[in-house]
Amino acid sequence: MLVRYWQPWREIDTIRRQFDQLFDSMTPEQTDWTPAVELKDAGNEFVLRAQLPGIDAKDLDVQVTKDAVMLVGEHRQEAKTEEGGFFRSEFRYGKFQRVIPLPAEVKNEQVNAEFKDGVLSLTLPKVDQVKTVKLNLAGSTGAIEGATEPTNA
């Protein structure tokens, strides 16, 4: 005789997945959207461009730190009412957020921005690199001048 053990958690998990599939089939398909970006190294600065079609400048929040850019915005739904119903609508509405890490630190207080025709362009000047000074410690008297970073002797 074969003995089977009852596993209630497995059955509950199966029922949960079936309910998830049922509710997913009843709700309209929603996809998360984030704007496409292009980050270019232009020597002393980075140029970041983001495609934001259909977004008004008042619905866009841009925050720049020394090592990242955060874009937050919202596609607002029009408040029109028309006679007749929609058979299909593929327009996106809702909020989005995207954080773009930068490969080097930037001067976030000197960023130039332009928003035209649904394209946001940011010019992000790079932080000047700190020069490292190599010290000759042979014959020193204990006082080290001009050191910017510790060095191993």
Phi and psi in radians as a Rosetta constraint file:
Dihedral C 1 N 2 CA 2 C 2 CIRCULARHARMONIC -1.579 0.35
Dihedral N 2 CA 2 C 2 N 3 CIRCULARHARMONIC 2.232 0.35
Dihedral C 2 N 3 CA 3 C 3 CIRCULARHARMONIC -1.772 0.35
Dihedral N 3 CA 3 C 3 N 4 CIRCULARHARMONIC 2.181 0.35
Dihedral C 3 N 4 CA 4 C 4 CIRCULARHARMONIC -1.947 0.35
Dihedral N 4 CA 4 C 4 N 5 CIRCULARHARMONIC 2.383 0.35
Dihedral C 4 N 5 CA 5 C 5 CIRCULARHARMONIC -1.703 0.35
Dihedral N 5 CA 5 C 5 N 6 CIRCULARHARMONIC 2.380 0.35
Dihedral C 5 N 6 CA 6 C 6 CIRCULARHARMONIC -1.395 0.35
Dihedral N 6 CA 6 C 6 N 7 CIRCULARHARMONIC 2.278 0.35
Dihedral C 6 N 7 CA 7 C 7 CIRCULARHARMONIC -2.092 0.35
Dihedral N 7 CA 7 C 7 N 8 CIRCULARHARMONIC 1.571 0.35
Dihedral C 7 N 8 CA 8 C 8 CIRCULARHARMONIC -1.105 0.35
Dihedral N 8 CA 8 C 8 N 9 CIRCULARHARMONIC -0.568 0.35
Dihedral C 8 N 9 CA 9 C 9 CIRCULARHARMONIC -1.174 0.35
Dihedral N 9 CA 9 C 9 N 10 CIRCULARHARMONIC -0.599 0.35
Dihedral C 9 N 10 CA 10 C 10 CIRCULARHARMONIC -1.138 0.35
Dihedral N 10 CA 10 C 10 N 11 CIRCULARHARMONIC -0.724 0.35
Dihedral C 10 N 11 CA 11 C 11 CIRCULARHARMONIC -1.195 0.35
Dihedral N 11 CA 11 C 11 N 12 CIRCULARHARMONIC -0.673 0.35
Dihedral C 11 N 12 CA 12 C 12 CIRCULARHARMONIC -1.131 0.35
Dihedral N 12 CA 12 C 12 N 13 CIRCULARHARMONIC -0.697 0.35
Dihedral C 12 N 13 CA 13 C 13 CIRCULARHARMONIC -1.117 0.35
Dihedral N 13 CA 13 C 13 N 14 CIRCULARHARMONIC -0.691 0.35
Dihedral C 13 N 14 CA 14 C 14 CIRCULARHARMONIC -1.105 0.35
Dihedral N 14 CA 14 C 14 N 15 CIRCULARHARMONIC -0.751 0.35
Dihedral C 14 N 15 CA 15 C 15 CIRCULARHARMONIC -1.141 0.35
Dihedral N 15 CA 15 C 15 N 16 CIRCULARHARMONIC -0.701 0.35
Dihedral C 15 N 16 CA 16 C 16 CIRCULARHARMONIC -1.075 0.35
Dihedral N 16 CA 16 C 16 N 17 CIRCULARHARMONIC -0.772 0.35
Dihedral C 16 N 17 CA 17 C 17 CIRCULARHARMONIC -1.110 0.35
Dihedral N 17 CA 17 C 17 N 18 CIRCULARHARMONIC -0.662 0.35
Dihedral C 17 N 18 CA 18 C 18 CIRCULARHARMONIC -1.154 0.35
Dihedral N 18 CA 18 C 18 N 19 CIRCULARHARMONIC -0.696 0.35
Dihedral C 18 N 19 CA 19 C 19 CIRCULARHARMONIC -1.138 0.35
Dihedral N 19 CA 19 C 19 N 20 CIRCULARHARMONIC -0.715 0.35
Dihedral C 19 N 20 CA 20 C 20 CIRCULARHARMONIC -1.034 0.35
Dihedral N 20 CA 20 C 20 N 21 CIRCULARHARMONIC -0.774 0.35
Dihedral C 20 N 21 CA 21 C 21 CIRCULARHARMONIC -1.111 0.35
Dihedral N 21 CA 21 C 21 N 22 CIRCULARHARMONIC -0.681 0.35
Dihedral C 21 N 22 CA 22 C 22 CIRCULARHARMONIC -1.114 0.35
Dihedral N 22 CA 22 C 22 N 23 CIRCULARHARMONIC -0.841 0.35
Dihedral C 22 N 23 CA 23 C 23 CIRCULARHARMONIC -1.207 0.35
Dihedral N 23 CA 23 C 23 N 24 CIRCULARHARMONIC -0.606 0.35
Dihedral C 23 N 24 CA 24 C 24 CIRCULARHARMONIC -1.113 0.35
Dihedral N 24 CA 24 C 24 N 25 CIRCULARHARMONIC -0.632 0.35
Dihedral C 24 N 25 CA 25 C 25 CIRCULARHARMONIC -1.293 0.35
Dihedral N 25 CA 25 C 25 N 26 CIRCULARHARMONIC -0.387 0.35
Dihedral C 25 N 26 CA 26 C 26 CIRCULARHARMONIC -1.543 0.35
Dihedral N 26 CA 26 C 26 N 27 CIRCULARHARMONIC -0.407 0.35
Dihedral C 26 N 27 CA 27 C 27 CIRCULARHARMONIC -1.648 0.35
Dihedral N 27 CA 27 C 27 N 28 CIRCULARHARMONIC 2.587 0.35
Dihedral C 27 N 28 CA 28 C 28 CIRCULARHARMONIC -1.147 0.35
Dihedral N 28 CA 28 C 28 N 29 CIRCULARHARMONIC 2.613 0.35
Dihedral C 28 N 29 CA 29 C 29 CIRCULARHARMONIC -1.183 0.35
Dihedral N 29 CA 29 C 29 N 30 CIRCULARHARMONIC 2.200 0.35
Dihedral C 29 N 30 CA 30 C 30 CIRCULARHARMONIC -2.148 0.35
Dihedral N 30 CA 30 C 30 N 31 CIRCULARHARMONIC 2.234 0.35
Dihedral C 30 N 31 CA 31 C 31 CIRCULARHARMONIC -1.982 0.35
Dihedral N 31 CA 31 C 31 N 32 CIRCULARHARMONIC 2.483 0.35
Dihedral C 31 N 32 CA 32 C 32 CIRCULARHARMONIC -1.277 0.35
Dihedral N 32 CA 32 C 32 N 33 CIRCULARHARMONIC 2.373 0.35
Dihedral C 32 N 33 CA 33 C 33 CIRCULARHARMONIC -2.136 0.35
Dihedral N 33 CA 33 C 33 N 34 CIRCULARHARMONIC 2.371 0.35
Dihedral C 33 N 34 CA 34 C 34 CIRCULARHARMONIC -2.293 0.35
Dihedral N 34 CA 34 C 34 N 35 CIRCULARHARMONIC 2.546 0.35
Dihedral C 34 N 35 CA 35 C 35 CIRCULARHARMONIC -1.187 0.35
Dihedral N 35 CA 35 C 35 N 36 CIRCULARHARMONIC 2.556 0.35
Dihedral C 35 N 36 CA 36 C 36 CIRCULARHARMONIC -1.327 0.35
Dihedral N 36 CA 36 C 36 N 37 CIRCULARHARMONIC 2.421 0.35
Dihedral C 36 N 37 CA 37 C 37 CIRCULARHARMONIC -2.223 0.35
Dihedral N 37 CA 37 C 37 N 38 CIRCULARHARMONIC 2.767 0.35
Dihedral C 37 N 38 CA 38 C 38 CIRCULARHARMONIC -2.365 0.35
Dihedral N 38 CA 38 C 38 N 39 CIRCULARHARMONIC 2.148 0.35
Dihedral C 38 N 39 CA 39 C 39 CIRCULARHARMONIC -2.046 0.35
Dihedral N 39 CA 39 C 39 N 40 CIRCULARHARMONIC 2.146 0.35
Dihedral C 39 N 40 CA 40 C 40 CIRCULARHARMONIC -2.157 0.35
Dihedral N 40 CA 40 C 40 N 41 CIRCULARHARMONIC 2.380 0.35
Dihedral C 40 N 41 CA 41 C 41 CIRCULARHARMONIC -1.574 0.35
Dihedral N 41 CA 41 C 41 N 42 CIRCULARHARMONIC 2.015 0.35
Dihedral C 41 N 42 CA 42 C 42 CIRCULARHARMONIC -1.960 0.35
Dihedral N 42 CA 42 C 42 N 43 CIRCULARHARMONIC 0.741 0.35
Dihedral C 42 N 43 CA 43 C 43 CIRCULARHARMONIC 1.498 0.35
Dihedral N 43 CA 43 C 43 N 44 CIRCULARHARMONIC -1.695 0.35
Dihedral C 43 N 44 CA 44 C 44 CIRCULARHARMONIC -1.521 0.35
Dihedral N 44 CA 44 C 44 N 45 CIRCULARHARMONIC 0.019 0.35
Dihedral C 44 N 45 CA 45 C 45 CIRCULARHARMONIC -2.646 0.35
Dihedral N 45 CA 45 C 45 N 46 CIRCULARHARMONIC 2.828 0.35
Dihedral C 45 N 46 CA 46 C 46 CIRCULARHARMONIC -1.822 0.35
Dihedral N 46 CA 46 C 46 N 47 CIRCULARHARMONIC 2.559 0.35
Dihedral C 46 N 47 CA 47 C 47 CIRCULARHARMONIC -2.081 0.35
Dihedral N 47 CA 47 C 47 N 48 CIRCULARHARMONIC 2.064 0.35
Dihedral C 47 N 48 CA 48 C 48 CIRCULARHARMONIC -1.911 0.35
Dihedral N 48 CA 48 C 48 N 49 CIRCULARHARMONIC 2.222 0.35
Dihedral C 48 N 49 CA 49 C 49 CIRCULARHARMONIC -2.126 0.35
Dihedral N 49 CA 49 C 49 N 50 CIRCULARHARMONIC 2.386 0.35
Dihedral C 49 N 50 CA 50 C 50 CIRCULARHARMONIC -2.263 0.35
Dihedral N 50 CA 50 C 50 N 51 CIRCULARHARMONIC 2.331 0.35
Dihedral C 50 N 51 CA 51 C 51 CIRCULARHARMONIC -1.499 0.35
Dihedral N 51 CA 51 C 51 N 52 CIRCULARHARMONIC 2.082 0.35
Dihedral C 51 N 52 CA 52 C 52 CIRCULARHARMONIC -2.293 0.35
Dihedral N 52 CA 52 C 52 N 53 CIRCULARHARMONIC 1.129 0.35
Dihedral C 52 N 53 CA 53 C 53 CIRCULARHARMONIC -1.180 0.35
Dihedral N 53 CA 53 C 53 N 54 CIRCULARHARMONIC 2.397 0.35
Dihedral C 53 N 54 CA 54 C 54 CIRCULARHARMONIC 1.367 0.35
Dihedral N 54 CA 54 C 54 N 55 CIRCULARHARMONIC 0.120 0.35
Dihedral C 54 N 55 CA 55 C 55 CIRCULARHARMONIC -1.766 0.35
Dihedral N 55 CA 55 C 55 N 56 CIRCULARHARMONIC 2.317 0.35
Dihedral C 55 N 56 CA 56 C 56 CIRCULARHARMONIC -1.498 0.35
Dihedral N 56 CA 56 C 56 N 57 CIRCULARHARMONIC 2.657 0.35
Dihedral C 56 N 57 CA 57 C 57 CIRCULARHARMONIC -1.054 0.35
Dihedral N 57 CA 57 C 57 N 58 CIRCULARHARMONIC -0.561 0.35
Dihedral C 57 N 58 CA 58 C 58 CIRCULARHARMONIC -1.226 0.35
Dihedral N 58 CA 58 C 58 N 59 CIRCULARHARMONIC -0.324 0.35
Dihedral C 58 N 59 CA 59 C 59 CIRCULARHARMONIC -1.722 0.35
Dihedral N 59 CA 59 C 59 N 60 CIRCULARHARMONIC 0.238 0.35
Dihedral C 59 N 60 CA 60 C 60 CIRCULARHARMONIC -2.122 0.35
Dihedral N 60 CA 60 C 60 N 61 CIRCULARHARMONIC 2.331 0.35
Dihedral C 60 N 61 CA 61 C 61 CIRCULARHARMONIC -2.148 0.35
Dihedral N 61 CA 61 C 61 N 62 CIRCULARHARMONIC 2.120 0.35
Dihedral C 61 N 62 CA 62 C 62 CIRCULARHARMONIC -2.048 0.35
Dihedral N 62 CA 62 C 62 N 63 CIRCULARHARMONIC 2.196 0.35
Dihedral C 62 N 63 CA 63 C 63 CIRCULARHARMONIC -2.181 0.35
Dihedral N 63 CA 63 C 63 N 64 CIRCULARHARMONIC 2.284 0.35
Dihedral C 63 N 64 CA 64 C 64 CIRCULARHARMONIC -2.091 0.35
Dihedral N 64 CA 64 C 64 N 65 CIRCULARHARMONIC 2.135 0.35
Dihedral C 64 N 65 CA 65 C 65 CIRCULARHARMONIC -1.826 0.35
Dihedral N 65 CA 65 C 65 N 66 CIRCULARHARMONIC -3.086 0.35
Dihedral C 65 N 66 CA 66 C 66 CIRCULARHARMONIC -1.191 0.35
Dihedral N 66 CA 66 C 66 N 67 CIRCULARHARMONIC -0.396 0.35
Dihedral C 66 N 67 CA 67 C 67 CIRCULARHARMONIC -2.247 0.35
Dihedral N 67 CA 67 C 67 N 68 CIRCULARHARMONIC 0.163 0.35
Dihedral C 67 N 68 CA 68 C 68 CIRCULARHARMONIC -2.808 0.35
Dihedral N 68 CA 68 C 68 N 69 CIRCULARHARMONIC 2.795 0.35
Dihedral C 68 N 69 CA 69 C 69 CIRCULARHARMONIC -2.163 0.35
Dihedral N 69 CA 69 C 69 N 70 CIRCULARHARMONIC 2.296 0.35
Dihedral C 69 N 70 CA 70 C 70 CIRCULARHARMONIC -2.020 0.35
Dihedral N 70 CA 70 C 70 N 71 CIRCULARHARMONIC 2.216 0.35
Dihedral C 70 N 71 CA 71 C 71 CIRCULARHARMONIC -1.946 0.35
Dihedral N 71 CA 71 C 71 N 72 CIRCULARHARMONIC 2.182 0.35
Dihedral C 71 N 72 CA 72 C 72 CIRCULARHARMONIC -2.263 0.35
Dihedral N 72 CA 72 C 72 N 73 CIRCULARHARMONIC 2.322 0.35
Dihedral C 72 N 73 CA 73 C 73 CIRCULARHARMONIC -2.778 0.35
Dihedral N 73 CA 73 C 73 N 74 CIRCULARHARMONIC -3.072 0.35
Dihedral C 73 N 74 CA 74 C 74 CIRCULARHARMONIC -2.613 0.35
Dihedral N 74 CA 74 C 74 N 75 CIRCULARHARMONIC 2.330 0.35
Dihedral C 74 N 75 CA 75 C 75 CIRCULARHARMONIC -1.515 0.35
Dihedral N 75 CA 75 C 75 N 76 CIRCULARHARMONIC 2.055 0.35
Dihedral C 75 N 76 CA 76 C 76 CIRCULARHARMONIC -1.664 0.35
Dihedral N 76 CA 76 C 76 N 77 CIRCULARHARMONIC 2.429 0.35
Dihedral C 76 N 77 CA 77 C 77 CIRCULARHARMONIC -1.427 0.35
Dihedral N 77 CA 77 C 77 N 78 CIRCULARHARMONIC 2.426 0.35
Dihedral C 77 N 78 CA 78 C 78 CIRCULARHARMONIC -1.211 0.35
Dihedral N 78 CA 78 C 78 N 79 CIRCULARHARMONIC 2.560 0.35
Dihedral C 78 N 79 CA 79 C 79 CIRCULARHARMONIC -1.673 0.35
Dihedral N 79 CA 79 C 79 N 80 CIRCULARHARMONIC 0.457 0.35
Dihedral C 79 N 80 CA 80 C 80 CIRCULARHARMONIC -1.352 0.35
Dihedral N 80 CA 80 C 80 N 81 CIRCULARHARMONIC 2.551 0.35
Dihedral C 80 N 81 CA 81 C 81 CIRCULARHARMONIC -2.148 0.35
Dihedral N 81 CA 81 C 81 N 82 CIRCULARHARMONIC 2.274 0.35
Dihedral C 81 N 82 CA 82 C 82 CIRCULARHARMONIC -2.191 0.35
Dihedral N 82 CA 82 C 82 N 83 CIRCULARHARMONIC 2.706 0.35
Dihedral C 82 N 83 CA 83 C 83 CIRCULARHARMONIC -1.247 0.35
Dihedral N 83 CA 83 C 83 N 84 CIRCULARHARMONIC 2.500 0.35
Dihedral C 83 N 84 CA 84 C 84 CIRCULARHARMONIC 1.567 0.35
Dihedral N 84 CA 84 C 84 N 85 CIRCULARHARMONIC 2.829 0.35
Dihedral C 84 N 85 CA 85 C 85 CIRCULARHARMONIC -1.936 0.35
Dihedral N 85 CA 85 C 85 N 86 CIRCULARHARMONIC 2.919 0.35
Dihedral C 85 N 86 CA 86 C 86 CIRCULARHARMONIC -1.511 0.35
Dihedral N 86 CA 86 C 86 N 87 CIRCULARHARMONIC 2.431 0.35
Dihedral C 86 N 87 CA 87 C 87 CIRCULARHARMONIC -1.587 0.35
Dihedral N 87 CA 87 C 87 N 88 CIRCULARHARMONIC -0.510 0.35
Dihedral C 87 N 88 CA 88 C 88 CIRCULARHARMONIC -2.776 0.35
Dihedral N 88 CA 88 C 88 N 89 CIRCULARHARMONIC 2.403 0.35
Dihedral C 88 N 89 CA 89 C 89 CIRCULARHARMONIC -2.393 0.35
Dihedral N 89 CA 89 C 89 N 90 CIRCULARHARMONIC 2.159 0.35
Dihedral C 89 N 90 CA 90 C 90 CIRCULARHARMONIC -1.938 0.35
Dihedral N 90 CA 90 C 90 N 91 CIRCULARHARMONIC 0.224 0.35
Dihedral C 90 N 91 CA 91 C 91 CIRCULARHARMONIC -1.284 0.35
Dihedral N 91 CA 91 C 91 N 92 CIRCULARHARMONIC 2.507 0.35
Dihedral C 91 N 92 CA 92 C 92 CIRCULARHARMONIC -1.665 0.35
Dihedral N 92 CA 92 C 92 N 93 CIRCULARHARMONIC 2.406 0.35
Dihedral C 92 N 93 CA 93 C 93 CIRCULARHARMONIC -2.358 0.35
Dihedral N 93 CA 93 C 93 N 94 CIRCULARHARMONIC 2.572 0.35
Dihedral C 93 N 94 CA 94 C 94 CIRCULARHARMONIC 2.222 0.35
Dihedral N 94 CA 94 C 94 N 95 CIRCULARHARMONIC -3.099 0.35
Dihedral C 94 N 95 CA 95 C 95 CIRCULARHARMONIC -1.604 0.35
Dihedral N 95 CA 95 C 95 N 96 CIRCULARHARMONIC 2.721 0.35
Dihedral C 95 N 96 CA 96 C 96 CIRCULARHARMONIC -2.472 0.35
Dihedral N 96 CA 96 C 96 N 97 CIRCULARHARMONIC 2.791 0.35
Dihedral C 96 N 97 CA 97 C 97 CIRCULARHARMONIC -2.638 0.35
Dihedral N 97 CA 97 C 97 N 98 CIRCULARHARMONIC 2.390 0.35
Dihedral C 97 N 98 CA 98 C 98 CIRCULARHARMONIC -2.516 0.35
Dihedral N 98 CA 98 C 98 N 99 CIRCULARHARMONIC 2.336 0.35
Dihedral C 98 N 99 CA 99 C 99 CIRCULARHARMONIC -1.969 0.35
Dihedral N 99 CA 99 C 99 N 100 CIRCULARHARMONIC 2.181 0.35
Dihedral C 99 N 100 CA 100 C 100 CIRCULARHARMONIC -1.932 0.35
Dihedral N 100 CA 100 C 100 N 101 CIRCULARHARMONIC 1.924 0.35
Dihedral C 100 N 101 CA 101 C 101 CIRCULARHARMONIC -1.257 0.35
Dihedral N 101 CA 101 C 101 N 102 CIRCULARHARMONIC 2.518 0.35
Dihedral C 101 N 102 CA 102 C 102 CIRCULARHARMONIC -1.768 0.35
Dihedral N 102 CA 102 C 102 N 103 CIRCULARHARMONIC 2.517 0.35
Dihedral C 102 N 103 CA 103 C 103 CIRCULARHARMONIC -1.278 0.35
Dihedral N 103 CA 103 C 103 N 104 CIRCULARHARMONIC -0.265 0.35
Dihedral C 103 N 104 CA 104 C 104 CIRCULARHARMONIC -2.592 0.35
Dihedral N 104 CA 104 C 104 N 105 CIRCULARHARMONIC 2.837 0.35
Dihedral C 104 N 105 CA 105 C 105 CIRCULARHARMONIC -1.234 0.35
Dihedral N 105 CA 105 C 105 N 106 CIRCULARHARMONIC 2.578 0.35
Dihedral C 105 N 106 CA 106 C 106 CIRCULARHARMONIC -2.175 0.35
Dihedral N 106 CA 106 C 106 N 107 CIRCULARHARMONIC 2.838 0.35
Dihedral C 106 N 107 CA 107 C 107 CIRCULARHARMONIC -1.487 0.35
Dihedral N 107 CA 107 C 107 N 108 CIRCULARHARMONIC 1.593 0.35
Dihedral C 107 N 108 CA 108 C 108 CIRCULARHARMONIC -1.216 0.35
Dihedral N 108 CA 108 C 108 N 109 CIRCULARHARMONIC -0.214 0.35
Dihedral C 108 N 109 CA 109 C 109 CIRCULARHARMONIC -1.527 0.35
Dihedral N 109 CA 109 C 109 N 110 CIRCULARHARMONIC -0.061 0.35
Dihedral C 109 N 110 CA 110 C 110 CIRCULARHARMONIC -2.101 0.35
Dihedral N 110 CA 110 C 110 N 111 CIRCULARHARMONIC 0.506 0.35
Dihedral C 110 N 111 CA 111 C 111 CIRCULARHARMONIC -1.393 0.35
Dihedral N 111 CA 111 C 111 N 112 CIRCULARHARMONIC 2.379 0.35
Dihedral C 111 N 112 CA 112 C 112 CIRCULARHARMONIC -1.845 0.35
Dihedral N 112 CA 112 C 112 N 113 CIRCULARHARMONIC 2.367 0.35
Dihedral C 112 N 113 CA 113 C 113 CIRCULARHARMONIC -2.223 0.35
Dihedral N 113 CA 113 C 113 N 114 CIRCULARHARMONIC 2.537 0.35
Dihedral C 113 N 114 CA 114 C 114 CIRCULARHARMONIC -2.469 0.35
Dihedral N 114 CA 114 C 114 N 115 CIRCULARHARMONIC 2.317 0.35
Dihedral C 114 N 115 CA 115 C 115 CIRCULARHARMONIC -2.199 0.35
Dihedral N 115 CA 115 C 115 N 116 CIRCULARHARMONIC 1.898 0.35
Dihedral C 115 N 116 CA 116 C 116 CIRCULARHARMONIC -2.514 0.35
Dihedral N 116 CA 116 C 116 N 117 CIRCULARHARMONIC 2.313 0.35
Dihedral C 116 N 117 CA 117 C 117 CIRCULARHARMONIC 0.949 0.35
Dihedral N 117 CA 117 C 117 N 118 CIRCULARHARMONIC 0.675 0.35
Dihedral C 117 N 118 CA 118 C 118 CIRCULARHARMONIC 1.354 0.35
Dihedral N 118 CA 118 C 118 N 119 CIRCULARHARMONIC 0.192 0.35
Dihedral C 118 N 119 CA 119 C 119 CIRCULARHARMONIC -2.107 0.35
Dihedral N 119 CA 119 C 119 N 120 CIRCULARHARMONIC 2.142 0.35
Dihedral C 119 N 120 CA 120 C 120 CIRCULARHARMONIC -1.656 0.35
Dihedral N 120 CA 120 C 120 N 121 CIRCULARHARMONIC 2.216 0.35
Dihedral C 120 N 121 CA 121 C 121 CIRCULARHARMONIC -2.074 0.35
Dihedral N 121 CA 121 C 121 N 122 CIRCULARHARMONIC 2.178 0.35
Dihedral C 121 N 122 CA 122 C 122 CIRCULARHARMONIC -2.061 0.35
Dihedral N 122 CA 122 C 122 N 123 CIRCULARHARMONIC 2.295 0.35
Dihedral C 122 N 123 CA 123 C 123 CIRCULARHARMONIC -1.840 0.35
Dihedral N 123 CA 123 C 123 N 124 CIRCULARHARMONIC 2.033 0.35
Dihedral C 123 N 124 CA 124 C 124 CIRCULARHARMONIC -2.013 0.35
Dihedral N 124 CA 124 C 124 N 125 CIRCULARHARMONIC 1.750 0.35
Dihedral C 124 N 125 CA 125 C 125 CIRCULARHARMONIC -1.184 0.35
Dihedral N 125 CA 125 C 125 N 126 CIRCULARHARMONIC 2.396 0.35
Dihedral C 125 N 126 CA 126 C 126 CIRCULARHARMONIC -1.315 0.35
Dihedral N 126 CA 126 C 126 N 127 CIRCULARHARMONIC 2.661 0.35
Dihedral C 126 N 127 CA 127 C 127 CIRCULARHARMONIC -1.274 0.35
Dihedral N 127 CA 127 C 127 N 128 CIRCULARHARMONIC 2.396 0.35
Dihedral C 127 N 128 CA 128 C 128 CIRCULARHARMONIC -1.085 0.35
Dihedral N 128 CA 128 C 128 N 129 CIRCULARHARMONIC 2.398 0.35
Dihedral C 128 N 129 CA 129 C 129 CIRCULARHARMONIC -1.280 0.35
Dihedral N 129 CA 129 C 129 N 130 CIRCULARHARMONIC 2.433 0.35
Dihedral C 129 N 130 CA 130 C 130 CIRCULARHARMONIC -1.393 0.35
Dihedral N 130 CA 130 C 130 N 131 CIRCULARHARMONIC 2.267 0.35
Dihedral C 130 N 131 CA 131 C 131 CIRCULARHARMONIC -1.413 0.35
Dihedral N 131 CA 131 C 131 N 132 CIRCULARHARMONIC 2.438 0.35
Dihedral C 131 N 132 CA 132 C 132 CIRCULARHARMONIC -1.715 0.35
Dihedral N 132 CA 132 C 132 N 133 CIRCULARHARMONIC 2.291 0.35
Dihedral C 132 N 133 CA 133 C 133 CIRCULARHARMONIC -1.818 0.35
Dihedral N 133 CA 133 C 133 N 134 CIRCULARHARMONIC 2.219 0.35
Dihedral C 133 N 134 CA 134 C 134 CIRCULARHARMONIC -1.593 0.35
Dihedral N 134 CA 134 C 134 N 135 CIRCULARHARMONIC 2.262 0.35
Dihedral C 134 N 135 CA 135 C 135 CIRCULARHARMONIC -1.848 0.35
Dihedral N 135 CA 135 C 135 N 136 CIRCULARHARMONIC 2.523 0.35
Dihedral C 135 N 136 CA 136 C 136 CIRCULARHARMONIC -1.741 0.35
Dihedral N 136 CA 136 C 136 N 137 CIRCULARHARMONIC 1.888 0.35
Dihedral C 136 N 137 CA 137 C 137 CIRCULARHARMONIC -1.551 0.35
Dihedral N 137 CA 137 C 137 N 138 CIRCULARHARMONIC -0.063 0.35
Dihedral C 137 N 138 CA 138 C 138 CIRCULARHARMONIC -1.198 0.35
Dihedral N 138 CA 138 C 138 N 139 CIRCULARHARMONIC 2.154 0.35
Dihedral C 138 N 139 CA 139 C 139 CIRCULARHARMONIC 1.359 0.35
Dihedral N 139 CA 139 C 139 N 140 CIRCULARHARMONIC 0.304 0.35
Dihedral C 139 N 140 CA 140 C 140 CIRCULARHARMONIC -1.378 0.35
Dihedral N 140 CA 140 C 140 N 141 CIRCULARHARMONIC 2.718 0.35
Dihedral C 140 N 141 CA 141 C 141 CIRCULARHARMONIC -1.707 0.35
Dihedral N 141 CA 141 C 141 N 142 CIRCULARHARMONIC 0.160 0.35
Dihedral C 141 N 142 CA 142 C 142 CIRCULARHARMONIC 1.858 0.35
Dihedral N 142 CA 142 C 142 N 143 CIRCULARHARMONIC -0.380 0.35
Dihedral C 142 N 143 CA 143 C 143 CIRCULARHARMONIC -1.655 0.35
Dihedral N 143 CA 143 C 143 N 144 CIRCULARHARMONIC 2.142 0.35
Dihedral C 143 N 144 CA 144 C 144 CIRCULARHARMONIC -1.927 0.35
Dihedral N 144 CA 144 C 144 N 145 CIRCULARHARMONIC 2.129 0.35
Dihedral C 144 N 145 CA 145 C 145 CIRCULARHARMONIC -1.926 0.35
Dihedral N 145 CA 145 C 145 N 146 CIRCULARHARMONIC 2.516 0.35
Dihedral C 145 N 146 CA 146 C 146 CIRCULARHARMONIC 1.377 0.35
Dihedral N 146 CA 146 C 146 N 147 CIRCULARHARMONIC 0.230 0.35
Dihedral C 146 N 147 CA 147 C 147 CIRCULARHARMONIC -1.391 0.35
Dihedral N 147 CA 147 C 147 N 148 CIRCULARHARMONIC 2.330 0.35
Dihedral C 147 N 148 CA 148 C 148 CIRCULARHARMONIC -1.897 0.35
Dihedral N 148 CA 148 C 148 N 149 CIRCULARHARMONIC -0.491 0.35
Dihedral C 148 N 149 CA 149 C 149 CIRCULARHARMONIC -2.427 0.35
Dihedral N 149 CA 149 C 149 N 150 CIRCULARHARMONIC 2.576 0.35
Dihedral C 149 N 150 CA 150 C 150 CIRCULARHARMONIC -1.182 0.35
Dihedral N 150 CA 150 C 150 N 151 CIRCULARHARMONIC 2.488 0.35
Dihedral C 150 N 151 CA 151 C 151 CIRCULARHARMONIC -2.152 0.35
Dihedral N 151 CA 151 C 151 N 152 CIRCULARHARMONIC 2.647 0.35
Dihedral C 151 N 152 CA 152 C 152 CIRCULARHARMONIC -1.582 0.35
Dihedral N 152 CA 152 C 152 N 153 CIRCULARHARMONIC 2.311 0.35
